[in-house]
Amino acid sequence: MALYRSSLSLVEQMSRTPLRLLSEGTYREEPRDVHERMFKRSVKAGSGGEFLRNNHTGEPTVHPGGEPGTRKDERRGHLKGQAVSRSAAGRKVTIHYWEHPKTGNRIHLKFK
């Protein structure tokens, strides 16, 4: 019976803990300081960066899209890119983004 009670309390504890998605909390979109703000502006404007490639094929990663009207649908056909910078203090800052192959417009910039 004691084993049952301890498992029940574990279940109760887990039910009180909010669940989070695997992708939740692994990125942020807002800069923390001046260096990040300036770096985000330069990346958004098109300077620096490289396309991320598929590990198996070596081809650039192209977003397949999502349900119509969603944020993922906005990325359809965009290439995934990354830009890296180091602050004066030596802190590494990485931004991932999606770039339209024809217009060069970069959307959904995220700090990693």
ZAPA-472013 format. One record per residue: residue number from 0; x, y, z of N, C-alpha, C, O, CB in turn; residue in three letters. Coordinates in Angstrom, 2 decimals, always signed. Glycine has a CB too. Example, Ala and Ser with C-alpha at 12.3 -4.5 7.8 and 13.67 -1.06 7.14 Angstrom:
<recs>
   n    n.px    n.py    n.pz   ca.px   ca.py   ca.pz    c.px    c.py    c.pz    o.px    o.py    o.pz   cb.px   cb.py   cb.pz res
   0  +13.19   -5.69   +7.80  +12.30   -4.50   +7.80  +13.20   -3.30   +7.80  +14.24   -3.32   +8.46  +11.31   -4.47   +9.05 Ala
   1  +12.85   -2.25   +7.08  +13.67   -1.06   +7.14  +12.90   +0.03   +7.87  +13.41   +1.14   +8.04  +14.08   -0.60   +5.72 Ser
</recs>
This chain:
<recs>
   n    n.px    n.py    n.pz   ca.px   ca.py   ca.pz    c.px    c.py    c.pz    o.px    o.py    o.pz   cb.px   cb.py   cb.pz res
   0   +0.81   -1.20   +0.00   +0.00   +0.00   +0.00   +0.86   +1.27   +0.00   +0.49   +2.27   -0.62   -0.92   +0.00   +1.20 Met
   1   +1.99   +1.22   +0.68   +2.88   +2.39   +0.73   +3.42   +2.71   -0.66   +3.59   +3.88   -1.01   +4.04   +2.14   +1.71 Ala
   2   +3.69   +1.67   -1.44   +4.17   +1.89   -2.80   +3.11   +2.61   -3.63   +3.42   +3.51   -4.41   +4.55   +0.55   -3.45 Leu
   3   +1.87   +2.21   -3.46   +0.77   +2.84   -4.18   +0.67   +4.32   -3.81   +0.49   +5.17   -4.68   -0.55   +2.12   -3.90 Tyr
   4   +0.78   +4.61   -2.51   +0.68   +6.01   -2.09   +1.81   +6.86   -2.67   +1.58   +7.98   -3.11   +0.70   +6.11   -0.58 Arg
   5   +3.04   +6.32   -2.68   +4.15   +7.11   -3.21   +3.96   +7.33   -4.71   +4.28   +8.41   -5.22   +5.49   +6.40   -2.94 Ser
   6   +3.44   +6.31   -5.45   +3.20   +6.52   -6.87   +2.09   +7.52   -7.09   +2.16   +8.33   -8.02   +2.86   +5.20   -7.55 Ser
   7   +1.09   +7.48   -6.26   -0.01   +8.42   -6.40   +0.48   +9.84   -6.18   +0.09  +10.75   -6.92   -1.13   +8.08   -5.42 Leu
   8   +1.31  +10.04   -5.19   +1.80  +11.40   -4.95   +2.68  +11.86   -6.11   +2.69  +13.04   -6.44   +2.59  +11.46   -3.62 Ser
   9   +3.41  +10.94   -6.74   +4.20  +11.29   -7.91   +3.28  +11.71   -9.05   +3.55  +12.70   -9.73   +5.10  +10.11   -8.34 Leu
  10   +2.21  +10.97   -9.25   +1.24  +11.32  -10.30   +0.61  +12.68   -9.99   +0.44  +13.50  -10.89   +0.14  +10.24  -10.42 Val
  11   +0.28  +12.91   -8.74   -0.29  +14.20   -8.36   +0.69  +15.33   -8.63   +0.31  +16.39   -9.12   -0.70  +14.20   -6.88 Glu
  12   +1.96  +15.10   -8.31   +2.98  +16.12   -8.55   +3.11  +16.39  -10.05   +3.18  +17.55  -10.46   +4.34  +15.69   -7.97 Gln
  13   +3.13  +15.34  -10.85   +3.27  +15.51  -12.29   +2.07  +16.24  -12.88   +2.22  +17.02  -13.82   +3.45  +14.16  -12.97 Met
  14   +0.88  +15.99  -12.34   -0.30  +16.65  -12.89   -0.31  +18.14  -12.56   -0.98  +18.92  -13.24   -1.56  +15.99  -12.35 Ser
  15   +0.41  +18.54  -11.53   +0.47  +19.96  -11.17   +1.57  +20.70  -11.93   +1.58  +21.93  -11.96   +0.70  +20.11   -9.68 Arg
  16   +2.48  +19.95  -12.54   +3.57  +20.56  -13.30   +3.09  +20.84  -14.71   +2.62  +19.93  -15.39   +4.82  +19.65  -13.32 Thr
  17   +3.19  +22.11  -15.17   +2.72  +22.40  -16.53   +3.61  +21.70  -17.57   +4.83  +21.67  -17.44   +2.71  +23.93  -16.78 Pro
  18   +2.97  +21.13  -18.58   +3.71  +20.49  -19.66   +4.24  +21.55  -20.60   +3.65  +22.62  -20.75   +2.82  +19.49  -20.41 Leu
  19   +5.38  +21.25  -21.23   +5.91  +22.16  -22.22   +6.31  +21.38  -23.45   +6.74  +20.23  -23.35   +7.09  +22.95  -21.67 Arg
  20   +6.17  +22.00  -24.60   +6.53  +21.37  -25.85   +8.05  +21.23  -25.92   +8.78  +21.98  -25.29   +6.00  +22.18  -27.04 Leu
  21   +8.52  +20.25  -26.70   +9.96  +20.04  -26.82  +10.65  +21.27  -27.41  +11.78  +21.59  -27.03  +10.25  +18.81  -27.69 Leu
  22  +10.00  +21.96  -28.32  +10.61  +23.13  -28.95  +10.47  +24.39  -28.11  +11.14  +25.39  -28.38  +10.00  +23.35  -30.32 Ser
  23   +9.62  +24.35  -27.11   +9.36  +25.54  -26.31  +10.56  +25.86  -25.41  +11.09  +24.98  -24.74   +8.10  +25.35  -25.46 Glu
  24  +10.97  +27.11  -25.42  +12.05  +27.51  -24.53  +13.44  +27.30  -25.10  +14.43  +27.60  -24.43  +11.93  +26.79  -23.26 Gly
  25  +13.55  +26.77  -26.32  +14.87  +26.55  -26.90  +15.34  +27.74  -27.72  +16.48  +27.74  -28.20  +14.85  +25.30  -27.75 Thr
  26  +14.51  +28.72  -27.89  +14.89  +29.90  -28.65  +14.14  +31.11  -28.09  +13.21  +30.99  -27.29  +14.58  +29.71  -30.16 Tyr
  27  +14.58  +32.26  -28.52  +13.88  +33.50  -28.18  +14.01  +34.43  -29.38  +14.92  +34.29  -30.19  +14.46  +34.16  -26.87 Arg
  28  +13.09  +35.38  -29.48  +13.08  +36.29  -30.61  +13.51  +37.70  -30.23  +13.82  +38.50  -31.12  +11.71  +36.34  -31.21 Glu
  29  +13.55  +38.02  -28.96  +13.90  +39.37  -28.53  +15.36  +39.44  -28.07  +15.83  +38.55  -27.35  +12.97  +39.83  -27.39 Glu
  30  +16.09  +40.49  -28.50  +17.48  +40.63  -28.07  +17.59  +40.99  -26.58  +16.71  +41.65  -26.03  +18.18  +41.70  -28.90 Pro
  31  +18.67  +40.54  -25.96  +18.90  +40.82  -24.54  +19.65  +42.12  -24.30  +19.45  +42.77  -23.27  +19.66  +39.68  -23.91 Arg
  32  +20.50  +42.51  -25.25  +21.34  +43.68  -25.03  +21.58  +44.42  -26.36  +21.04  +44.05  -27.40  +22.69  +43.27  -24.39 Asp
  33  +22.39  +45.45  -26.29  +22.64  +46.29  -27.46  +23.34  +45.51  -28.57  +23.00  +45.65  -29.74  +23.49  +47.51  -27.07 Val
  34  +24.32  +44.69  -28.20  +25.04  +43.90  -29.21  +24.07  +43.01  -29.98  +24.11  +42.97  -31.21  +26.15  +43.04  -28.54 His
  35  +23.20  +42.30  -29.27  +22.24  +41.43  -29.93  +21.26  +42.22  -30.79  +20.89  +41.77  -31.88  +21.47  +40.60  -28.90 Glu
  36  +20.84  +43.39  -30.31  +19.91  +44.22  -31.08  +20.55  +44.65  -32.41  +19.92  +44.58  -33.46  +19.49  +45.46  -30.26 Arg
  37  +21.81  +45.10  -32.34  +22.50  +45.54  -33.55  +22.75  +44.37  -34.50  +22.61  +44.50  -35.71  +23.83  +46.22  -33.19 Met
  38  +23.12  +43.22  -33.93  +23.38  +42.03  -34.74  +22.10  +41.57  -35.43  +22.13  +41.20  -36.60  +23.96  +40.89  -33.86 Phe
  39  +20.98  +41.60  -34.73  +19.70  +41.19  -35.32  +19.33  +42.11  -36.48  +18.86  +41.65  -37.52  +18.58  +41.20  -34.25 Lys
  40  +19.54  +43.42  -36.31  +19.25  +44.37  -37.39  +20.08  +44.09  -38.62  +19.57  +44.13  -39.74  +19.50  +45.81  -36.91 Arg
  41  +21.38  +43.79  -38.43  +22.25  +43.55  -39.58  +21.88  +42.24  -40.28  +21.93  +42.17  -41.51  +23.72  +43.51  -39.14 Ser
  42  +21.52  +41.21  -39.52  +21.11  +39.94  -40.12  +19.80  +40.12  -40.87  +19.66  +39.62  -41.99  +20.97  +38.84  -39.04 Val
  43  +18.84  +40.83  -40.29  +17.55  +41.09  -40.94  +17.76  +41.85  -42.25  +17.03  +41.63  -43.22  +16.62  +41.89  -40.00 Lys
  44  +18.75  +42.74  -42.27  +19.03  +43.53  -43.47  +19.75  +42.70  -44.55  +19.87  +43.15  -45.69  +19.87  +44.74  -43.11 Ala
  45  +20.22  +41.50  -44.18  +20.82  +40.63  -45.20  +22.32  +40.47  -45.11  +22.90  +39.81  -45.97  +20.49  +41.14  -46.52 Gly
  46  +22.97  +41.06  -44.11  +24.42  +40.91  -44.04  +24.80  +39.66  -43.25  +24.15  +39.31  -42.26  +25.06  +42.15  -43.40 Ser
  47  +25.84  +39.00  -43.70  +26.35  +37.81  -43.01  +25.42  +36.63  -43.10  +24.31  +36.72  -43.63  +26.60  +38.12  -41.58 Gly
  48  +25.88  +35.53  -42.58  +25.06  +34.33  -42.53  +25.39  +33.34  -43.62  +26.04  +33.66  -44.62  +23.64  +34.70  -42.62 Gly
  49  +24.92  +32.12  -43.41  +25.11  +31.04  -44.37  +23.90  +30.12  -44.28  +23.23  +30.07  -43.25  +26.43  +30.26  -44.10 Glu
  50  +23.63  +29.40  -45.36  +22.50  +28.48  -45.35  +22.91  +27.20  -44.63  +24.02  +26.70  -44.80  +22.04  +28.17  -46.79 Phe
  51  +21.99  +26.68  -43.84  +22.21  +25.40  -43.17  +21.89  +24.29  -44.15  +20.92  +24.38  -44.91  +21.35  +25.28  -41.87 Leu
  52  +22.70  +23.25  -44.13  +22.54  +22.15  -45.08  +22.06  +20.88  -44.41  +22.33  +20.63  -43.23  +23.86  +21.89  -45.79 Arg
  53  +21.33  +20.08  -45.16  +20.87  +18.78  -44.70  +22.09  +17.89  -44.47  +22.96  +17.80  -45.34  +19.88  +18.13  -45.73 Asn
  54  +22.16  +17.23  -43.32  +23.31  +16.39  -42.99  +23.46  +15.20  -43.93  +24.58  +14.72  -44.14  +23.19  +15.89  -41.57 Asn
  55  +22.37  +14.71  -44.50  +22.43  +13.52  -45.34  +22.70  +13.84  -46.81  +23.47  +13.14  -47.47  +21.15  +12.75  -45.22 His
  56  +22.06  +14.88  -47.31  +22.17  +15.17  -48.74  +23.14  +16.30  -49.05  +23.63  +16.40  -50.18  +20.82  +15.51  -49.29 Thr
  57  +23.41  +17.16  -48.08  +24.28  +18.30  -48.33  +23.57  +19.46  -49.00  +24.18  +20.50  -49.26  +25.44  +17.89  -49.16 Gly
  58  +22.28  +19.30  -49.27  +21.48  +20.36  -49.90  +21.02  +21.36  -48.84  +20.86  +20.99  -47.68  +20.26  +19.76  -50.66 Glu
  59  +20.79  +22.62  -49.23  +20.24  +23.58  -48.27  +18.88  +23.12  -47.74  +18.11  +22.50  -48.46  +20.11  +24.97  -48.92 Pro
  60  +18.60  +23.44  -46.48  +17.34  +23.05  -45.85  +16.23  +23.97  -46.34  +16.29  +25.19  -46.16  +17.45  +23.10  -44.29 Thr
  61  +15.20  +23.38  -46.97  +14.06  +24.14  -47.50  +12.85  +23.79  -46.66  +12.56  +22.61  -46.42  +13.81  +23.82  -49.02 Val
  62  +12.13  +24.82  -46.20  +10.95  +24.58  -45.36   +9.80  +24.07  -46.22   +9.48  +24.67  -47.24  +10.55  +25.87  -44.61 His
  63   +9.15  +22.96  -45.80   +8.04  +22.42  -46.58   +6.73  +23.17  -46.44   +5.82  +22.97  -47.23   +7.82  +21.01  -46.20 Pro
  64   +6.63  +24.04  -45.43   +5.38  +24.76  -45.20   +4.54  +24.08  -44.15   +4.96  +23.09  -43.55   +4.59  +24.88  -46.49 Gly
  65   +3.35  +24.60  -43.93   +2.45  +24.04  -42.93   +1.02  +24.31  -43.31   +0.71  +24.59  -44.47   +2.75  +24.62  -41.54 Gly
  66   +0.15  +24.23  -42.32   -1.27  +24.49  -42.55   -1.45  +25.93  -43.05   -0.78  +26.83  -42.56   -2.09  +24.26  -41.24 Glu
  67   -2.34  +26.15  -44.01   -2.57  +27.50  -44.51   -2.94  +28.48  -43.39   -3.75  +28.17  -42.52   -3.68  +27.48  -45.57 Pro
  68   -2.33  +29.65  -43.44   -2.61  +30.70  -42.46   -1.79  +30.61  -41.19   -1.97  +31.43  -40.30   -4.04  +30.66  -42.11 Gly
  69   -0.89  +29.63  -41.09   -0.06  +29.50  -39.89   +1.32  +30.10  -40.11   +1.70  +30.44  -41.24   +0.07  +28.03  -39.49 Thr
  70   +2.05  +30.22  -39.04   +3.41  +30.75  -39.11   +4.30  +29.85  -39.97   +5.17  +30.34  -40.70   +4.01  +30.88  -37.69 Arg
  71   +4.09  +28.55  -39.89   +4.88  +27.62  -40.70   +4.59  +27.78  -42.18   +5.48  +27.60  -43.01   +4.62  +26.18  -40.27 Lys
  72   +3.36  +28.12  -42.52   +3.01  +28.31  -43.93   +3.75  +29.51  -44.52   +4.06  +29.52  -45.71   +1.50  +28.49  -44.08 Asp
  73   +4.03  +30.52  -43.70   +4.77  +31.70  -44.17   +6.17  +31.32  -44.62   +6.76  +32.00  -45.45   +4.85  +32.76  -43.07 Glu
  74   +6.72  +30.23  -44.06   +8.10  +29.82  -44.37   +8.21  +28.92  -45.60   +9.31  +28.57  -46.01   +8.69  +29.10  -43.19 Arg
  75   +7.09  +28.54  -46.18   +7.10  +27.59  -47.31   +8.08  +28.05  -48.38   +8.01  +29.17  -48.87   +5.69  +27.45  -47.92 Arg
  76   +9.02  +27.16  -48.75   +9.99  +27.45  -49.80  +11.18  +28.28  -49.36  +12.10  +28.50  -50.15   +9.32  +28.15  -50.90 Gly
  77  +11.19  +28.74  -48.12  +12.32  +29.53  -47.61  +13.49  +28.61  -47.24  +13.28  +27.45  -46.87  +11.88  +30.39  -46.39 His
  78  +14.69  +29.13  -47.34  +15.90  +28.39  -46.96  +16.31  +28.76  -45.54  +16.25  +29.93  -45.17  +17.06  +28.67  -47.95 Leu
  79  +16.72  +27.77  -44.76  +17.12  +28.03  -43.38  +18.56  +28.52  -43.36  +19.44  +27.94  -44.01  +16.96  +26.76  -42.50 Lys
  80  +18.80  +29.60  -42.61  +20.13  +30.16  -42.51  +20.53  +30.42  -41.08  +19.71  +30.36  -40.16  +20.21  +31.43  -43.29 Gly
  81  +21.80  +30.71  -40.91  +22.35  +30.98  -39.58  +23.44  +32.02  -39.69  +24.22  +32.02  -40.64  +22.89  +29.68  -38.93 Gln
  82  +23.48  +32.91  -38.71  +24.54  +33.91  -38.61  +25.10  +33.85  -37.19  +24.35  +33.69  -36.23  +24.02  +35.36  -38.97 Ala
  83  +26.43  +33.98  -37.08  +27.09  +33.88  -35.77  +27.94  +35.11  -35.56  +28.60  +35.59  -36.48  +27.94  +32.59  -35.67 Val
  84  +27.93  +35.63  -34.32  +28.74  +36.79  -33.96  +29.28  +36.58  -32.54  +28.74  +35.81  -31.76  +27.89  +38.11  -34.04 Ser
  85  +30.37  +37.28  -32.24  +30.90  +37.27  -30.88  +30.89  +38.70  -30.35  +31.28  +39.64  -31.05  +32.35  +36.67  -30.84 Arg
  86  +30.44  +38.85  -29.10  +30.41  +40.17  -28.48  +31.82  +40.55  -28.04  +32.73  +39.72  -28.07  +29.41  +40.20  -27.27 Ser
  87  +31.99  +41.79  -27.62  +33.29  +42.25  -27.14  +33.74  +41.45  -25.91  +34.93  +41.29  -25.67  +33.24  +43.75  -26.80 Ala
  88  +32.76  +40.96  -25.15  +33.07  +40.16  -23.97  +33.37  +38.70  -24.33  +33.73  +37.91  -23.46  +31.91  +40.21  -22.98 Ala
  89  +33.24  +38.35  -25.61  +33.54  +37.00  -26.05  +32.35  +36.05  -26.08  +32.52  +34.86  -26.36  +34.57  +36.42  -25.20 Gly
  90  +31.15  +36.56  -25.81  +29.95  +35.73  -25.81  +29.50  +35.47  -27.25  +29.39  +36.41  -28.04  +28.81  +36.39  -24.99 Arg
  91  +29.25  +34.21  -27.57  +28.81  +33.82  -28.90  +27.30  +34.02  -29.03  +26.54  +33.59  -28.16  +29.20  +32.36  -29.21 Lys
  92  +26.89  +34.66  -30.12  +25.47  +34.89  -30.39  +25.15  +34.27  -31.76  +25.81  +34.57  -32.76  +25.12  +36.44  -30.37 Val
  93  +24.14  +33.40  -31.77  +23.73  +32.72  -33.01  +22.27  +33.05  -33.30  +21.41  +33.00  -32.42  +23.92  +31.17  -32.89 Thr
  94  +22.01  +33.41  -34.55  +20.65  +33.69  -34.99  +20.31  +32.74  -36.13  +21.07  +32.61  -37.09  +20.49  +35.18  -35.44 Ile
  95  +19.16  +32.06  -36.03  +18.63  +31.26  -37.13  +17.51  +32.04  -37.79  +16.79  +32.79  -37.12  +18.12  +29.87  -36.62 His
  96  +17.36  +31.88  -39.08  +16.34  +32.63  -39.82  +15.92  +31.83  -41.04  +16.56  +30.84  -41.40  +16.86  +34.02  -40.24 Tyr
  97  +14.84  +32.26  -41.69  +14.38  +31.69  -42.95  +14.48  +32.77  -44.01  +13.98  +33.88  -43.81  +12.91  +31.14  -42.83 Trp
  98  +15.14  +32.47  -45.13  +15.36  +33.46  -46.19  +14.69  +33.00  -47.49  +14.83  +31.86  -47.92  +16.87  +33.68  -46.42 Glu
  99  +13.96  +33.94  -48.09  +13.32  +33.65  -49.38  +14.41  +33.59  -50.45  +15.21  +34.52  -50.54  +12.22  +34.73  -49.74 His
 100  +14.46  +32.52  -51.25  +15.55  +32.37  -52.21  +15.59  +33.41  -53.33  +16.66  +33.69  -53.87  +15.47  +31.01  -52.81 Pro
 101  +14.44  +33.99  -53.68  +14.43  +34.97  -54.77  +14.55  +36.40  -54.28  +15.30  +37.20  -54.84  +13.17  +34.83  -55.58 Lys
 102  +13.81  +36.74  -53.21  +13.80  +38.13  -52.74  +14.89  +38.41  -51.71  +15.29  +39.56  -51.54  +12.44  +38.45  -52.14 Thr
 103  +15.38  +37.37  -51.02  +16.39  +37.58  -49.98  +15.80  +38.06  -48.67  +16.53  +38.33  -47.72  +17.41  +38.57  -50.45 Gly
 104  +14.46  +38.17  -48.61  +13.79  +38.61  -47.39  +13.98  +37.56  -46.30  +13.74  +36.38  -46.52  +12.29  +38.88  -47.65 Asn
 105  +14.41  +38.00  -45.10  +14.63  +37.09  -43.99  +13.52  +37.27  -42.96  +13.21  +38.39  -42.55  +16.01  +37.32  -43.35 Arg
 106  +12.92  +36.14  -42.54  +11.83  +36.18  -41.58  +12.11  +35.24  -40.41  +12.99  +34.38  -40.49  +10.50  +35.81  -42.26 Ile
 107  +11.36  +35.41  -39.34  +11.39  +34.54  -38.16  +12.80  +34.37  -37.61  +13.28  +33.25  -37.44  +10.82  +33.17  -38.50 His
 108  +13.46  +35.48  -37.32  +14.79  +35.45  -36.73  +14.69  +35.02  -35.27  +13.87  +35.54  -34.52  +15.48  +36.85  -36.84 Leu
 109  +15.53  +34.05  -34.88  +15.49  +33.52  -33.51  +16.90  +33.40  -32.98  +17.81  +32.94  -33.67  +14.77  +32.16  -33.46 Lys
 110  +17.07  +33.80  -31.74  +18.35  +33.62  -31.07  +18.44  +32.20  -30.55  +17.50  +31.71  -29.91  +18.52  +34.65  -29.90 Phe
 111  +19.53  +31.53  -30.81  +19.74  +30.15  -30.33  +20.75  +30.15  -29.21  +21.06  +29.09  -28.67  +20.21  +29.23  -31.46 Lys
</recs>
